[in-house]
Amino acid sequence: MKDQIILNHYKNLAKNWGLQGQMSMQDKVIRQRESDFIIAQTQHSLRSRGISPEKARILDLGCGNGHLLSVLWESFAGSTLVGLEFVPELVELARTRNLPGVTIHHGDMREELALGEFDVIITERSVINLLEWTWQEAAFQNITRMLTVGGHYIMVESFYESWMELKAARLENKLSEVPISSHNRYLKEACVDALLKLGLCEVSAVEPQNALSSHFFLSRVFQHLFTNENTPASERVWEFFAQALPKNIGNYSPIQFRVFEKQ
Ligand SMILES: C[S@@+](CC[C@H](N)C(=O)[O-])C[C@H]1O[C@@H](n2cnc3c(N)ncnc32)[C@H](O)[C@@H]1O
């Protein structure tokens, strides 16, 4: 039943968006900032361990239509790039990209995986698609097992506590809550302890973990105080604010950028 929610949700998105980057994230600002963070962090993680791009092994767990893999492919020529995806329609789409050196597996990150060892493992809003904590924990166990010692887990996932902050700001301003979608189960801060017990220790990242906070506050709270909910501000407005303001004011972004190192 819970798997069906995920399968149906992404089957529809695959049909409507195809290979577009917006398949899993319609907000272009967020999509771009996630990609920029993942590329910069992967570069930093590899460089800090003296791993050249040609020797790097990078895994995207829950690779969707392969958009992120295609962005990684442009920046890490010669690397071994692997994606794992649960939804057959998305596996098919990702494979149509035919990127040399990129392998797409059809599989389930909750099950014990034998995909080899990786220097960097990325999840981009995919662990939150696992709708029970025990499933999320199983994915974290897989990540720990597949990382090399000193390897980095780059986590771009939504957290319940920061979603609550955003909700409070909206309610104070007489805006309705933005509900957590039925295909998501947000992580709680306590998962960081669970990761530590597995042997994954949080380390500082190239961006603050709340790097999307100002954008969430502006786009989900502030703009609705002066525009109609159905007429969002144009991209020019977000570009202006991105340059005018620090990115990480407050804790209003459910989506956080975090990095964990295997001990
Ligand atoms: C937000 S999307 C990821 C976006 C992707 N990085 C991209 O470039 O478009 C999350 C992905 O996780 C996949 N997913 C959900 N449950 C999964 C599971 N148990 N195993 C593997 N992938 C899963 C979803 O089908 C979806 O494609």
Ligand as a Chemical Component Dictionary entry (heavy atoms), coordinates in Angstrom:
data_LIG
# 
_chem_comp.id                   LIG 
_chem_comp.type                 NON-POLYMER 
_chem_comp.pdbx_formal_charge   0 
_chem_comp.three_letter_code    LIG 
# 
loop_
_chem_comp_atom.comp_id 
_chem_comp_atom.atom_id 
_chem_comp_atom.alt_atom_id 
_chem_comp_atom.type_symbol 
_chem_comp_atom.charge 
_chem_comp_atom.model_Cartn_x 
_chem_comp_atom.model_Cartn_y 
_chem_comp_atom.model_Cartn_z 
_chem_comp_atom.pdbx_ordinal 
LIG C1  C1  C 0  13.119 13.392 -5.139  1  
LIG S1  S1  S 1  13.442 12.112 -6.203  2  
LIG C2  C2  C 0  15.157 12.157 -6.558  3  
LIG C3  C3  C 0  15.580 13.106 -7.585  4  
LIG C4  C4  C 0  16.776 12.667 -8.400  5  
LIG N1  N1  N 0  18.011 12.816 -7.663  6  
LIG C5  C5  C 0  16.792 13.486 -9.670  7  
LIG O1  O1  O 0  17.860 13.861 -10.132 8  
LIG O2  O2  O -1 15.727 13.751 -10.211 9  
LIG C6  C6  C 0  13.421 10.734 -5.093  10 
LIG C7  C7  C 0  13.566 9.418  -5.826  11 
LIG O3  O3  O 0  13.692 8.346  -4.895  12 
LIG C8  C8  C 0  13.079 7.202  -5.473  13 
LIG N2  N2  N 0  12.768 6.179  -4.464  14 
LIG C9  C9  C 0  11.728 6.142  -3.612  15 
LIG N3  N3  N 0  11.758 5.021  -2.874  16 
LIG C10 C10 C 0  12.876 4.339  -3.257  17 
LIG C11 C11 C 0  13.461 3.098  -2.862  18 
LIG N4  N4  N 0  12.903 2.335  -1.921  19 
LIG N5  N5  N 0  14.595 2.697  -3.459  20 
LIG C12 C12 C 0  15.163 3.452  -4.438  21 
LIG N6  N6  N 0  14.651 4.625  -4.876  22 
LIG C13 C13 C 0  13.525 5.072  -4.285  23 
LIG C14 C14 C 0  11.808 7.813  -6.083  24 
LIG O4  O4  O 0  11.216 6.957  -7.007  25 
LIG C15 C15 C 0  12.355 9.104  -6.691  26 
LIG O5  O5  O 0  12.754 8.934  -8.014  27 
# 
loop_
_chem_comp_bond.comp_id 
_chem_comp_bond.atom_id_1 
_chem_comp_bond.atom_id_2 
_chem_comp_bond.value_order 
_chem_comp_bond.pdbx_ordinal 
LIG C1  S1  SING 1  
LIG S1  C2  SING 2  
LIG S1  C6  SING 3  
LIG C2  C3  SING 4  
LIG C3  C4  SING 5  
LIG C4  N1  SING 6  
LIG C4  C5  SING 7  
LIG C5  O1  DOUB 8  
LIG C5  O2  SING 9  
LIG C6  C7  SING 10 
LIG C7  O3  SING 11 
LIG C7  C15 SING 12 
LIG O3  C8  SING 13 
LIG C8  N2  SING 14 
LIG C8  C14 SING 15 
LIG N2  C9  SING 16 
LIG N2  C13 SING 17 
LIG C9  N3  DOUB 18 
LIG N3  C10 SING 19 
LIG C10 C11 SING 20 
LIG C10 C13 DOUB 21 
LIG C11 N4  SING 22 
LIG C11 N5  DOUB 23 
LIG N5  C12 SING 24 
LIG C12 N6  DOUB 25 
LIG N6  C13 SING 26 
LIG C14 O4  SING 27 
LIG C14 C15 SING 28 
LIG C15 O5  SING 29 
# 
